Amino acid sequence: AILAAKAEGAGREVIAVDPRNTSRRCPACGHTAKENRPTQEKFHCVSCRHKAHADTVGALNVLRAGLVRRDARPA
Ligand SMILES: [Zn+2]
């Protein structure tokens, strides 16, 4: 609630998202597997071979989940 108030004060929008699988889902092909995370910091898709930093993948997936929720919200 404090984060939401601060964000709104700064003219930002806050959307809560379900964090499940955000660190395991490939942003390139959508393949979701714990094997996509060989180490804490590496993301390496076992399906399409996409490689990235695990934090980048997590942030991308959280952003996408938020945008999907915002689009689904009744106007
Ligand atoms: Zn992939």
N, CA, C, O and the ligand as a Tripos MOL2 file, in Angstrom:
@<TRIPOS>MOLECULE
protein
  301   299    76     0     0
PROTEIN
NO_CHARGES

@<TRIPOS>ATOM
      1 N           0.8510   -1.2070    0.0000 N.3       1 ALA1
      2 CA          0.0000    0.0000    0.0000 C.3       1 ALA1
      3 C           0.8840    1.2530    0.0000 C.2       1 ALA1
      4 O           0.5580    2.2390   -0.6620 O.2       1 ALA1
      5 N           1.9840    1.2200    0.7270 N.am      2 ILE2
      6 CA          2.9040    2.3710    0.7510 C.3       2 ILE2
      7 C           3.5310    2.5580   -0.6260 C.2       2 ILE2
      8 O           3.6490    3.6840   -1.1100 O.2       2 ILE2
      9 N           3.9320    1.4580   -1.2570 N.am      3 LEU3
     10 CA          4.5190    1.5310   -2.6030 C.3       3 LEU3
     11 C           3.5170    2.1270   -3.5890 C.2       3 LEU3
     12 O           3.8800    2.9790   -4.4000 O.2       3 LEU3
     13 N           2.2660    1.6880   -3.5270 N.am      4 ALA4
     14 CA          1.2250    2.1810   -4.4310 C.3       4 ALA4
     15 C           1.0220    3.6730   -4.2500 C.2       4 ALA4
     16 O           0.8940    4.4040   -5.2330 O.2       4 ALA4
     17 N           0.9910    4.1370   -3.0080 N.am      5 ALA5
     18 CA          0.7960    5.5620   -2.7250 C.3       5 ALA5
     19 C           1.9600    6.3810   -3.2620 C.2       5 ALA5
     20 O           1.7520    7.4460   -3.8430 O.2       5 ALA5
     21 N           3.1570    5.9050   -3.0790 N.am      6 LYS6
     22 CA          4.3460    6.6200   -3.5630 C.3       6 LYS6
     23 C           4.3560    6.6690   -5.0840 C.2       6 LYS6
     24 O           4.6660    7.7060   -5.6700 O.2       6 LYS6
     25 N           4.0190    5.5550   -5.7270 N.am      7 ALA7
     26 CA          4.0110    5.5030   -7.1890 C.3       7 ALA7
     27 C           2.9550    6.4400   -7.7520 C.2       7 ALA7
     28 O           3.2050    7.1490   -8.7260 O.2       7 ALA7
     29 N           1.7750    6.4450   -7.1430 N.am      8 GLU8
     30 CA          0.7090    7.3160   -7.6250 C.3       8 GLU8
     31 C           1.0690    8.7850   -7.4340 C.2       8 GLU8
     32 O           0.7150    9.6310   -8.2550 O.2       8 GLU8
     33 N           1.7720    9.0810   -6.3470 N.am      9 GLY9
     34 CA          2.2330   10.4490   -6.1180 C.3       9 GLY9
     35 C           3.2180   10.8930   -7.1830 C.2       9 GLY9
     36 O           3.3280   12.0850   -7.4690 O.2       9 GLY9
     37 N           3.9340    9.9510   -7.7700 N.am     10 ALA10
     38 CA          4.9120   10.2570   -8.8150 C.3      10 ALA10
     39 C           4.2990   10.1130  -10.2000 C.2      10 ALA10
     40 O           5.0170   10.1610  -11.1980 O.2      10 ALA10
     41 N           2.9860    9.9380  -10.2760 N.am     11 GLY11
     42 CA          2.3090    9.8280  -11.5610 C.3      11 GLY11
     43 C           2.4680    8.4720  -12.2220 C.2      11 GLY11
     44 O           2.3180    8.3430  -13.4370 O.2      11 GLY11
     45 N           2.7750    7.4550  -11.4160 N.am     12 ARG12
     46 CA          2.9780    6.1080  -11.9550 C.3      12 ARG12
     47 C           1.7890    5.2200  -11.6240 C.2      12 ARG12
     48 O           0.9900    5.5110  -10.7340 O.2      12 ARG12
     49 N           1.7030    4.1470  -12.3570 N.am     13 GLU13
     50 CA          0.6210    3.1900  -12.1620 C.3      13 GLU13
     51 C           1.1930    1.9150  -11.5430 C.2      13 GLU13
     52 O           2.2710    1.4620  -11.9290 O.2      13 GLU13
     53 N           0.4670    1.3400  -10.5810 N.am     14 VAL14
     54 CA          0.9180    0.1030   -9.9400 C.3      14 VAL14
     55 C          -0.0680   -1.0190  -10.2520 C.2      14 VAL14
     56 O          -1.2720   -0.8710  -10.0420 O.2      14 VAL14
     57 N           0.4390   -2.1250  -10.7470 N.am     15 ILE15
     58 CA         -0.3920   -3.2980  -11.0100 C.3      15 ILE15
     59 C           0.2600   -4.4890  -10.3210 C.2      15 ILE15
     60 O           1.4120   -4.8150  -10.6080 O.2      15 ILE15
     61 N          -0.4620   -5.1400   -9.4180 N.am     16 ALA16
     62 CA          0.0760   -6.3200   -8.7400 C.3      16 ALA16
     63 C          -0.0240   -7.5150   -9.6890 C.2      16 ALA16
     64 O          -1.0530   -7.7110  -10.3360 O.2      16 ALA16
     65 N           1.0390   -8.3070   -9.7710 N.am     17 VAL17
     66 CA          1.0190   -9.4900  -10.6390 C.3      17 VAL17
     67 C           1.4150  -10.7360   -9.8540 C.2      17 VAL17
     68 O           2.0940  -10.6590   -8.8300 O.2      17 VAL17
     69 N           0.9770  -11.8720  -10.3550 N.am     18 ASP18
     70 CA          1.3430  -13.1590   -9.7680 C.3      18 ASP18
     71 C           2.7910  -13.4600  -10.1660 C.2      18 ASP18
     72 O           3.0750  -13.5960  -11.3560 O.2      18 ASP18
     73 N           3.7040  -13.5660   -9.2120 N.am     19 PRO19
     74 CA          5.1210  -13.7450   -9.5600 C.3      19 PRO19
     75 C           5.5090  -15.1660   -9.9490 C.2      19 PRO19
     76 O           6.6620  -15.4130  -10.3040 O.2      19 PRO19
     77 N           4.5500  -16.1200   -9.8880 N.am     20 ARG20
     78 CA          4.9000  -17.5040  -10.2050 C.3      20 ARG20
     79 C           5.4070  -17.6460  -11.6410 C.2      20 ARG20
     80 O           4.8100  -17.1060  -12.5720 O.2      20 ARG20
     81 N           6.4840  -18.3570  -11.8100 N.am     21 ASN21
     82 CA          7.0880  -18.6650  -13.1190 C.3      21 ASN21
     83 C           7.7300  -17.4750  -13.8190 C.2      21 ASN21
     84 O           8.2180  -17.6260  -14.9390 O.2      21 ASN21
     85 N           7.7470  -16.2920  -13.1980 N.am     22 THR22
     86 CA          8.3390  -15.1470  -13.8890 C.3      22 THR22
     87 C           9.8440  -15.3140  -14.0790 C.2      22 THR22
     88 O          10.4250  -14.6840  -14.9630 O.2      22 THR22
     89 N          10.4790  -16.1460  -13.2690 N.am     23 SER23
     90 CA         11.9170  -16.3420  -13.4360 C.3      23 SER23
     91 C          12.2330  -17.5890  -14.2500 C.2      23 SER23
     92 O          13.4000  -17.8720  -14.5250 O.2      23 SER23
     93 N          11.2020  -18.3400  -14.6390 N.am     24 ARG24
     94 CA         11.4260  -19.5980  -15.3630 C.3      24 ARG24
     95 C          10.9100  -19.5630  -16.7920 C.2      24 ARG24
     96 O          11.2030  -20.4570  -17.5860 O.2      24 ARG24
     97 N          10.1320  -18.5180  -17.1230 N.am     25 ARG25
     98 CA          9.5000  -18.4750  -18.4460 C.3      25 ARG25
     99 C          10.4110  -17.7710  -19.4480 C.2      25 ARG25
    100 O          10.9170  -16.6830  -19.1730 O.2      25 ARG25
    101 N          10.6190  -18.3930  -20.6140 N.am     26 CYS26
    102 CA         11.4650  -17.8100  -21.6460 C.3      26 CYS26
    103 C          10.7420  -16.6380  -22.3090 C.2      26 CYS26
    104 O           9.6260  -16.8110  -22.7980 O.2      26 CYS26
    105 N          11.3560  -15.4410  -22.3370 N.am     27 PRO27
    106 CA         10.7060  -14.2880  -22.9590 C.3      27 PRO27
    107 C          10.6900  -14.3960  -24.4910 C.2      27 PRO27
    108 O           9.9380  -13.6750  -25.1470 O.2      27 PRO27
    109 N          11.4950  -15.2730  -25.0600 N.am     28 ALA28
    110 CA         11.5500  -15.4140  -26.5160 C.3      28 ALA28
    111 C          10.5020  -16.4030  -27.0320 C.2      28 ALA28
    112 O           9.8320  -16.1200  -28.0250 O.2      28 ALA28
    113 N          10.3470  -17.5610  -26.3720 N.am     29 CYS29
    114 CA          9.4580  -18.6010  -26.9120 C.3      29 CYS29
    115 C           8.3660  -19.0280  -25.9390 C.2      29 CYS29
    116 O           7.4530  -19.7560  -26.3290 O.2      29 CYS29
    117 N           8.4370  -18.5970  -24.6870 N.am     30 GLY30
    118 CA          7.3840  -18.9340  -23.7290 C.3      30 GLY30
    119 C           7.5740  -20.2520  -23.0060 C.2      30 GLY30
    120 O           6.7830  -20.6010  -22.1300 O.2      30 GLY30
    121 N           8.6220  -20.9900  -23.3660 N.am     31 HIS31
    122 CA          8.8810  -22.2680  -22.6950 C.3      31 HIS31
    123 C           9.1640  -22.0250  -21.2090 C.2      31 HIS31
    124 O          10.0040  -21.1960  -20.8610 O.2      31 HIS31
    125 N           8.4590  -22.7520  -20.3380 N.am     32 THR32
    126 CA          8.6130  -22.5690  -18.9020 C.3      32 THR32
    127 C           9.1340  -23.8480  -18.2700 C.2      32 THR32
    128 O           8.4770  -24.8890  -18.3150 O.2      32 THR32
    129 N          10.3290  -23.7610  -17.6780 N.am     33 ALA33
    130 CA         10.9350  -24.9310  -17.0420 C.3      33 ALA33
    131 C          11.9870  -24.4930  -16.0410 C.2      33 ALA33
    132 O          12.6780  -23.4950  -16.2510 O.2      33 ALA33
    133 N          12.1090  -25.2360  -14.9570 N.am     34 LYS34
    134 CA         13.1380  -24.8750  -13.9840 C.3      34 LYS34
    135 C          14.5270  -25.1130  -14.5680 C.2      34 LYS34
    136 O          15.5070  -24.5330  -14.0990 O.2      34 LYS34
    137 N          14.6140  -25.9660  -15.5910 N.am     35 GLU35
    138 CA         15.8870  -26.2240  -16.2740 C.3      35 GLU35
    139 C          16.3850  -24.9970  -17.0530 C.2      35 GLU35
    140 O          17.5450  -24.9540  -17.4640 O.2      35 GLU35
    141 N          15.5110  -24.0040  -17.2550 N.am     36 ASN36
    142 CA         15.9450  -22.7720  -17.9220 C.3      36 ASN36
    143 C          16.8720  -21.9350  -17.0480 C.2      36 ASN36
    144 O          17.4630  -20.9610  -17.5140 O.2      36 ASN36
    145 N          16.9950  -22.3220  -15.7750 N.am     37 ARG37
    146 CA         17.8280  -21.5660  -14.8400 C.3      37 ARG37
    147 C          18.9690  -22.4340  -14.3410 C.2      37 ARG37
    148 O          18.8720  -23.0320  -13.2690 O.2      37 ARG37
    149 N          20.0580  -22.5080  -15.1140 N.am     38 PRO38
    150 CA         21.1820  -23.3490  -14.6900 C.3      38 PRO38
    151 C          21.8390  -22.8460  -13.4090 C.2      38 PRO38
    152 O          22.3380  -23.6450  -12.6170 O.2      38 PRO38
    153 N          21.8460  -21.5330  -13.1970 N.am     39 THR39
    154 CA         22.3700  -20.9530  -11.9580 C.3      39 THR39
    155 C          21.4400  -19.8270  -11.5260 C.2      39 THR39
    156 O          20.4950  -19.4950  -12.2430 O.2      39 THR39
    157 N          21.6950  -19.2430  -10.3730 N.am     40 GLN40
    158 CA         20.8690  -18.1620   -9.8400 C.3      40 GLN40
    159 C          20.8130  -16.9670  -10.7870 C.2      40 GLN40
    160 O          19.7620  -16.3430  -10.9360 O.2      40 GLN40
    161 N          21.9400  -16.6440  -11.4290 N.am     41 GLU41
    162 CA         21.9680  -15.4270  -12.2540 C.3      41 GLU41
    163 C          21.8120  -15.6650  -13.7530 C.2      41 GLU41
    164 O          21.6150  -14.7100  -14.5050 O.2      41 GLU41
    165 N          21.8950  -16.9070  -14.2010 N.am     42 LYS42
    166 CA         21.7960  -17.1770  -15.6400 C.3      42 LYS42
    167 C          20.4330  -17.7040  -16.0510 C.2      42 LYS42
    168 O          19.8120  -18.5020  -15.3480 O.2      42 LYS42
    169 N          19.9760  -17.2290  -17.2300 N.am     43 PHE43
    170 CA         18.8010  -17.8010  -17.8570 C.3      43 PHE43
    171 C          19.2460  -18.3590  -19.1920 C.2      43 PHE43
    172 O          19.8610  -17.6520  -19.9900 O.2      43 PHE43
    173 N          18.9380  -19.6280  -19.4430 N.am     44 HIS44
    174 CA         19.3230  -20.2780  -20.6880 C.3      44 HIS44
    175 C          18.1900  -21.2250  -21.0790 C.2      44 HIS44
    176 O          18.0510  -22.3070  -20.5070 O.2      44 HIS44
    177 N          17.3760  -20.8080  -22.0660 N.am     45 CYS45
    178 CA         16.2050  -21.5980  -22.4520 C.3      45 CYS45
    179 C          16.6330  -22.9410  -23.0360 C.2      45 CYS45
    180 O          17.4580  -23.0050  -23.9480 O.2      45 CYS45
    181 N          16.0560  -24.0130  -22.4930 N.am     46 VAL46
    182 CA         16.4040  -25.3520  -22.9890 C.3      46 VAL46
    183 C          15.6610  -25.6670  -24.2870 C.2      46 VAL46
    184 O          15.9880  -26.6400  -24.9670 O.2      46 VAL46
    185 N          14.6550  -24.8430  -24.6360 N.am     47 SER47
    186 CA         13.8900  -25.0850  -25.8590 C.3      47 SER47
    187 C          14.4660  -24.3380  -27.0610 C.2      47 SER47
    188 O          14.7590  -24.9490  -28.0890 O.2      47 SER47
    189 N          14.6320  -22.9870  -26.9330 N.am     48 CYS48
    190 CA         15.0780  -22.1950  -28.0960 C.3      48 CYS48
    191 C          16.4990  -21.6690  -27.9420 C.2      48 CYS48
    192 O          17.0030  -20.9950  -28.8400 O.2      48 CYS48
    193 N          17.1580  -21.9670  -26.8150 N.am     49 ARG49
    194 CA         18.5530  -21.5600  -26.5700 C.3      49 ARG49
    195 C          18.7220  -20.0710  -26.2840 C.2      49 ARG49
    196 O          19.8470  -19.5720  -26.2660 O.2      49 ARG49
    197 N          17.6200  -19.3520  -26.0590 N.am     50 HIS50
    198 CA         17.7180  -17.9300  -25.7110 C.3      50 HIS50
    199 C          18.5080  -17.7930  -24.4040 C.2      50 HIS50
    200 O          18.2930  -18.5360  -23.4470 O.2      50 HIS50
    201 N          19.4330  -16.8150  -24.3960 N.am     51 LYS51
    202 CA         20.2590  -16.5850  -23.2150 C.3      51 LYS51
    203 C          20.0970  -15.1540  -22.7290 C.2      51 LYS51
    204 O          20.0340  -14.2290  -23.5390 O.2      51 LYS51
    205 N          20.0280  -14.9580  -21.4080 N.am     52 ALA52
    206 CA         19.9200  -13.6180  -20.8380 C.3      52 ALA52
    207 C          20.2720  -13.6900  -19.3620 C.2      52 ALA52
    208 O          20.4340  -14.7690  -18.7930 O.2      52 ALA52
    209 N          20.3870  -12.4970  -18.7450 N.am     53 HIS53
    210 CA         20.5660  -12.4790  -17.2950 C.3      53 HIS53
    211 C          19.2170  -12.8010  -16.6530 C.2      53 HIS53
    212 O          18.1800  -12.3100  -17.1010 O.2      53 HIS53
    213 N          19.2320  -13.6140  -15.6190 N.am     54 ALA54
    214 CA         17.9890  -14.0600  -14.9870 C.3      54 ALA54
    215 C          17.1430  -12.8870  -14.4830 C.2      54 ALA54
    216 O          15.9150  -12.9460  -14.5420 O.2      54 ALA54
    217 N          17.7830  -11.8270  -13.9910 N.am     55 ASP55
    218 CA         17.0260  -10.6740  -13.4890 C.3      55 ASP55
    219 C          16.3130   -9.9430  -14.6340 C.2      55 ASP55
    220 O          15.2100   -9.4270  -14.4540 O.2      55 ASP55
    221 N          16.9490   -9.9030  -15.8100 N.am     56 THR56
    222 CA         16.3400   -9.2640  -16.9770 C.3      56 THR56
    223 C          15.0920  -10.0360  -17.3910 C.2      56 THR56
    224 O          14.0530   -9.4470  -17.6870 O.2      56 THR56
    225 N          15.2100  -11.3600  -17.4080 N.am     57 VAL57
    226 CA         14.0820  -12.2190  -17.7760 C.3      57 VAL57
    227 C          12.9320  -12.0390  -16.7830 C.2      57 VAL57
    228 O          11.7740  -11.9190  -17.1820 O.2      57 VAL57
    229 N          13.2580  -12.0220  -15.4940 N.am     58 GLY58
    230 CA         12.2280  -11.8520  -14.4690 C.3      58 GLY58
    231 C          11.5020  -10.5270  -14.6210 C.2      58 GLY58
    232 O          10.2760  -10.4670  -14.5310 O.2      58 GLY58
    233 N          12.2780   -9.4480  -14.8550 N.am     59 ALA59
    234 CA         11.6860   -8.1140  -14.9890 C.3      59 ALA59
    235 C          10.7890   -8.0380  -16.2260 C.2      59 ALA59
    236 O           9.7080   -7.4510  -16.1760 O.2      59 ALA59
    237 N          11.2320   -8.6250  -17.3200 N.am     60 LEU60
    238 CA         10.4430   -8.6410  -18.5640 C.3      60 LEU60
    239 C           9.1200   -9.3660  -18.3540 C.2      60 LEU60
    240 O           8.0680   -8.8920  -18.7810 O.2      60 LEU60
    241 N           9.1820  -10.5160  -17.6920 N.am     61 ASN61
    242 CA          7.9770  -11.3140  -17.4840 C.3      61 ASN61
    243 C           6.9920  -10.6190  -16.5460 C.2      61 ASN61
    244 O           5.7810  -10.7010  -16.7470 O.2      61 ASN61
    245 N           7.5070   -9.9340  -15.5220 N.am     62 VAL62
    246 CA          6.6340   -9.1920  -14.6050 C.3      62 VAL62
    247 C           5.9710   -8.0360  -15.3550 C.2      62 VAL62
    248 O           4.7790   -7.7820  -15.1850 O.2      62 VAL62
    249 N           6.7540   -7.3370  -16.1880 N.am     63 LEU63
    250 CA          6.1950   -6.2310  -16.9810 C.3      63 LEU63
    251 C           5.0900   -6.7400  -17.9020 C.2      63 LEU63
    252 O           4.0110   -6.1500  -17.9690 O.2      63 LEU63
    253 N           5.3560   -7.8210  -18.6030 N.am     64 ARG64
    254 CA          4.3600   -8.3650  -19.5290 C.3      64 ARG64
    255 C           3.0960   -8.7880  -18.7970 C.2      64 ARG64
    256 O           1.9870   -8.5460  -19.2740 O.2      64 ARG64
    257 N           3.2620   -9.4220  -17.6340 N.am     65 ALA65
    258 CA          2.0950   -9.8580  -16.8530 C.3      65 ALA65
    259 C           1.2670   -8.6480  -16.4380 C.2      65 ALA65
    260 O           0.0370   -8.7000  -16.4460 O.2      65 ALA65
    261 N           1.9480   -7.5500  -16.0720 N.am     66 GLY66
    262 CA          1.2510   -6.3310  -15.6770 C.3      66 GLY66
    263 C           0.4970   -5.7100  -16.8410 C.2      66 GLY66
    264 O          -0.6310   -5.2460  -16.6760 O.2      66 GLY66
    265 N           1.1150   -5.7000  -18.0190 N.am     67 LEU67
    266 CA          0.4600   -5.1230  -19.2030 C.3      67 LEU67
    267 C          -0.7530   -5.9440  -19.6070 C.2      67 LEU67
    268 O          -1.7670   -5.3860  -20.0260 O.2      67 LEU67
    269 N          -0.6590   -7.2570  -19.4870 N.am     68 VAL68
    270 CA         -1.7950   -8.1360  -19.7970 C.3      68 VAL68
    271 C          -2.9520   -7.8380  -18.8410 C.2      68 VAL68
    272 O          -4.1070   -7.7530  -19.2590 O.2      68 VAL68
    273 N          -2.6320   -7.6820  -17.5570 N.am     69 ARG69
    274 CA         -3.6800   -7.3950  -16.5750 C.3      69 ARG69
    275 C          -4.3070   -6.0310  -16.8340 C.2      69 ARG69
    276 O          -5.5180   -5.8670  -16.6850 O.2      69 ARG69
    277 N          -3.4930   -5.0510  -17.2190 N.am     70 ARG70
    278 CA         -4.0270   -3.7080  -17.4640 C.3      70 ARG70
    279 C          -4.9570   -3.7180  -18.6780 C.2      70 ARG70
    280 O          -6.0090   -3.0800  -18.6620 O.2      70 ARG70
    281 N          -4.5670   -4.4420  -19.7280 N.am     71 ASP71
    282 CA         -5.3990   -4.5280  -20.9260 C.3      71 ASP71
    283 C          -6.7040   -5.2570  -20.6540 C.2      71 ASP71
    284 O          -7.7170   -4.9790  -21.2950 O.2      71 ASP71
    285 N          -6.6870   -6.1940  -19.7000 N.am     72 ALA72
    286 CA         -7.8660   -6.9930  -19.4050 C.3      72 ALA72
    287 C          -8.8500   -6.2530  -18.5050 C.2      72 ALA72
    288 O         -10.0140   -6.6400  -18.3960 O.2      72 ALA72
    289 N          -8.3800   -5.1940  -17.8650 N.am     73 ARG73
    290 CA         -9.2040   -4.4510  -16.9310 C.3      73 ARG73
    291 C         -10.3030   -3.6890  -17.6750 C.2      73 ARG73
    292 O         -10.0290   -3.0500  -18.6910 O.2      73 ARG73
    293 N         -11.5600   -3.7490  -17.1740 N.am     74 PRO74
    294 CA        -12.6200   -2.9920  -17.8430 C.3      74 PRO74
    295 C         -12.3710   -1.4880  -17.7830 C.2      74 PRO74
    296 O         -11.9750   -0.9790  -16.7350 O.2      74 PRO74
    297 N         -12.5890   -0.7770  -18.8620 N.am     75 ALA75
    298 CA        -12.2910    0.6470  -18.9440 C.3      75 ALA75
    299 C         -13.2600    1.4930  -18.1310 C.2      75 ALA75
    300 O         -13.1350    2.7180  -18.1020 O.2      75 ALA75
    301 ZN         12.9570  -20.0970  -25.3590 Zn       76 ZN76
@<TRIPOS>BOND
     1     1     2 1
     2     2     3 1
     3     3     4 2
     4     3     5 am
     5     5     6 1
     6     6     7 1
     7     7     8 2
     8     7     9 am
     9     9    10 1
    10    10    11 1
    11    11    12 2
    12    11    13 am
    13    13    14 1
    14    14    15 1
    15    15    16 2
    16    15    17 am
    17    17    18 1
    18    18    19 1
    19    19    20 2
    20    19    21 am
    21    21    22 1
    22    22    23 1
    23    23    24 2
    24    23    25 am
    25    25    26 1
    26    26    27 1
    27    27    28 2
    28    27    29 am
    29    29    30 1
    30    30    31 1
    31    31    32 2
    32    31    33 am
    33    33    34 1
    34    34    35 1
    35    35    36 2
    36    35    37 am
    37    37    38 1
    38    38    39 1
    39    39    40 2
    40    39    41 am
    41    41    42 1
    42    42    43 1
    43    43    44 2
    44    43    45 am
    45    45    46 1
    46    46    47 1
    47    47    48 2
    48    47    49 am
    49    49    50 1
    50    50    51 1
    51    51    52 2
    52    51    53 am
    53    53    54 1
    54    54    55 1
    55    55    56 2
    56    55    57 am
    57    57    58 1
    58    58    59 1
    59    59    60 2
    60    59    61 am
    61    61    62 1
    62    62    63 1
    63    63    64 2
    64    63    65 am
    65    65    66 1
    66    66    67 1
    67    67    68 2
    68    67    69 am
    69    69    70 1
    70    70    71 1
    71    71    72 2
    72    71    73 am
    73    73    74 1
    74    74    75 1
    75    75    76 2
    76    75    77 am
    77    77    78 1
    78    78    79 1
    79    79    80 2
    80    79    81 am
    81    81    82 1
    82    82    83 1
    83    83    84 2
    84    83    85 am
    85    85    86 1
    86    86    87 1
    87    87    88 2
    88    87    89 am
    89    89    90 1
    90    90    91 1
    91    91    92 2
    92    91    93 am
    93    93    94 1
    94    94    95 1
    95    95    96 2
    96    95    97 am
    97    97    98 1
    98    98    99 1
    99    99   100 2
   100    99   101 am
   101   101   102 1
   102   102   103 1
   103   103   104 2
   104   103   105 am
   105   105   106 1
   106   106   107 1
   107   107   108 2
   108   107   109 am
   109   109   110 1
   110   110   111 1
   111   111   112 2
   112   111   113 am
   113   113   114 1
   114   114   115 1
   115   115   116 2
   116   115   117 am
   117   117   118 1
   118   118   119 1
   119   119   120 2
   120   119   121 am
   121   121   122 1
   122   122   123 1
   123   123   124 2
   124   123   125 am
   125   125   126 1
   126   126   127 1
   127   127   128 2
   128   127   129 am
   129   129   130 1
   130   130   131 1
   131   131   132 2
   132   131   133 am
   133   133   134 1
   134   134   135 1
   135   135   136 2
   136   135   137 am
   137   137   138 1
   138   138   139 1
   139   139   140 2
   140   139   141 am
   141   141   142 1
   142   142   143 1
   143   143   144 2
   144   143   145 am
   145   145   146 1
   146   146   147 1
   147   147   148 2
   148   147   149 am
   149   149   150 1
   150   150   151 1
   151   151   152 2
   152   151   153 am
   153   153   154 1
   154   154   155 1
   155   155   156 2
   156   155   157 am
   157   157   158 1
   158   158   159 1
   159   159   160 2
   160   159   161 am
   161   161   162 1
   162   162   163 1
   163   163   164 2
   164   163   165 am
   165   165   166 1
   166   166   167 1
   167   167   168 2
   168   167   169 am
   169   169   170 1
   170   170   171 1
   171   171   172 2
   172   171   173 am
   173   173   174 1
   174   174   175 1
   175   175   176 2
   176   175   177 am
   177   177   178 1
   178   178   179 1
   179   179   180 2
   180   179   181 am
   181   181   182 1
   182   182   183 1
   183   183   184 2
   184   183   185 am
   185   185   186 1
   186   186   187 1
   187   187   188 2
   188   187   189 am
   189   189   190 1
   190   190   191 1
   191   191   192 2
   192   191   193 am
   193   193   194 1
   194   194   195 1
   195   195   196 2
   196   195   197 am
   197   197   198 1
   198   198   199 1
   199   199   200 2
   200   199   201 am
   201   201   202 1
   202   202   203 1
   203   203   204 2
   204   203   205 am
   205   205   206 1
   206   206   207 1
   207   207   208 2
   208   207   209 am
   209   209   210 1
   210   210   211 1
   211   211   212 2
   212   211   213 am
   213   213   214 1
   214   214   215 1
   215   215   216 2
   216   215   217 am
   217   217   218 1
   218   218   219 1
   219   219   220 2
   220   219   221 am
   221   221   222 1
   222   222   223 1
   223   223   224 2
   224   223   225 am
   225   225   226 1
   226   226   227 1
   227   227   228 2
   228   227   229 am
   229   229   230 1
   230   230   231 1
   231   231   232 2
   232   231   233 am
   233   233   234 1
   234   234   235 1
   235   235   236 2
   236   235   237 am
   237   237   238 1
   238   238   239 1
   239   239   240 2
   240   239   241 am
   241   241   242 1
   242   242   243 1
   243   243   244 2
   244   243   245 am
   245   245   246 1
   246   246   247 1
   247   247   248 2
   248   247   249 am
   249   249   250 1
   250   250   251 1
   251   251   252 2
   252   251   253 am
   253   253   254 1
   254   254   255 1
   255   255   256 2
   256   255   257 am
   257   257   258 1
   258   258   259 1
   259   259   260 2
   260   259   261 am
   261   261   262 1
   262   262   263 1
   263   263   264 2
   264   263   265 am
   265   265   266 1
   266   266   267 1
   267   267   268 2
   268   267   269 am
   269   269   270 1
   270   270   271 1
   271   271   272 2
   272   271   273 am
   273   273   274 1
   274   274   275 1
   275   275   276 2
   276   275   277 am
   277   277   278 1
   278   278   279 1
   279   279   280 2
   280   279   281 am
   281   281   282 1
   282   282   283 1
   283   283   284 2
   284   283   285 am
   285   285   286 1
   286   286   287 1
   287   287   288 2
   288   287   289 am
   289   289   290 1
   290   290   291 1
   291   291   292 2
   292   291   293 am
   293   293   294 1
   294   294   295 1
   295   295   296 2
   296   295   297 am
   297   297   298 1
   298   298   299 1
   299   299   300 2
@<TRIPOS>SUBSTRUCTURE
     1 ALA1         2 RESIDUE 1 A ALA
     2 ILE2         6 RESIDUE 1 A ILE
     3 LEU3        10 RESIDUE 1 A LEU
     4 ALA4        14 RESIDUE 1 A ALA
     5 ALA5        18 RESIDUE 1 A ALA
     6 LYS6        22 RESIDUE 1 A LYS
     7 ALA7        26 RESIDUE 1 A ALA
     8 GLU8        30 RESIDUE 1 A GLU
     9 GLY9        34 RESIDUE 1 A GLY
    10 ALA10       38 RESIDUE 1 A ALA
    11 GLY11       42 RESIDUE 1 A GLY
    12 ARG12       46 RESIDUE 1 A ARG
    13 GLU13       50 RESIDUE 1 A GLU
    14 VAL14       54 RESIDUE 1 A VAL
    15 ILE15       58 RESIDUE 1 A ILE
    16 ALA16       62 RESIDUE 1 A ALA
    17 VAL17       66 RESIDUE 1 A VAL
    18 ASP18       70 RESIDUE 1 A ASP
    19 PRO19       74 RESIDUE 1 A PRO
    20 ARG20       78 RESIDUE 1 A ARG
    21 ASN21       82 RESIDUE 1 A ASN
    22 THR22       86 RESIDUE 1 A THR
    23 SER23       90 RESIDUE 1 A SER
    24 ARG24       94 RESIDUE 1 A ARG
    25 ARG25       98 RESIDUE 1 A ARG
    26 CYS26      102 RESIDUE 1 A CYS
    27 PRO27      106 RESIDUE 1 A PRO
    28 ALA28      110 RESIDUE 1 A ALA
    29 CYS29      114 RESIDUE 1 A CYS
    30 GLY30      118 RESIDUE 1 A GLY
    31 HIS31      122 RESIDUE 1 A HIS
    32 THR32      126 RESIDUE 1 A THR
    33 ALA33      130 RESIDUE 1 A ALA
    34 LYS34      134 RESIDUE 1 A LYS
    35 GLU35      138 RESIDUE 1 A GLU
    36 ASN36      142 RESIDUE 1 A ASN
    37 ARG37      146 RESIDUE 1 A ARG
    38 PRO38      150 RESIDUE 1 A PRO
    39 THR39      154 RESIDUE 1 A THR
    40 GLN40      158 RESIDUE 1 A GLN
    41 GLU41      162 RESIDUE 1 A GLU
    42 LYS42      166 RESIDUE 1 A LYS
    43 PHE43      170 RESIDUE 1 A PHE
    44 HIS44      174 RESIDUE 1 A HIS
    45 CYS45      178 RESIDUE 1 A CYS
    46 VAL46      182 RESIDUE 1 A VAL
    47 SER47      186 RESIDUE 1 A SER
    48 CYS48      190 RESIDUE 1 A CYS
    49 ARG49      194 RESIDUE 1 A ARG
    50 HIS50      198 RESIDUE 1 A HIS
    51 LYS51      202 RESIDUE 1 A LYS
    52 ALA52      206 RESIDUE 1 A ALA
    53 HIS53      210 RESIDUE 1 A HIS
    54 ALA54      214 RESIDUE 1 A ALA
    55 ASP55      218 RESIDUE 1 A ASP
    56 THR56      222 RESIDUE 1 A THR
    57 VAL57      226 RESIDUE 1 A VAL
    58 GLY58      230 RESIDUE 1 A GLY
    59 ALA59      234 RESIDUE 1 A ALA
    60 LEU60      238 RESIDUE 1 A LEU
    61 ASN61      242 RESIDUE 1 A ASN
    62 VAL62      246 RESIDUE 1 A VAL
    63 LEU63      250 RESIDUE 1 A LEU
    64 ARG64      254 RESIDUE 1 A ARG
    65 ALA65      258 RESIDUE 1 A ALA
    66 GLY66      262 RESIDUE 1 A GLY
    67 LEU67      266 RESIDUE 1 A LEU
    68 VAL68      270 RESIDUE 1 A VAL
    69 ARG69      274 RESIDUE 1 A ARG
    70 ARG70      278 RESIDUE 1 A ARG
    71 ASP71      282 RESIDUE 1 A ASP
    72 ALA72      286 RESIDUE 1 A ALA
    73 ARG73      290 RESIDUE 1 A ARG
    74 PRO74      294 RESIDUE 1 A PRO
    75 ALA75      298 RESIDUE 1 A ALA
    76 ZN76       301 GROUP 0 **** ****
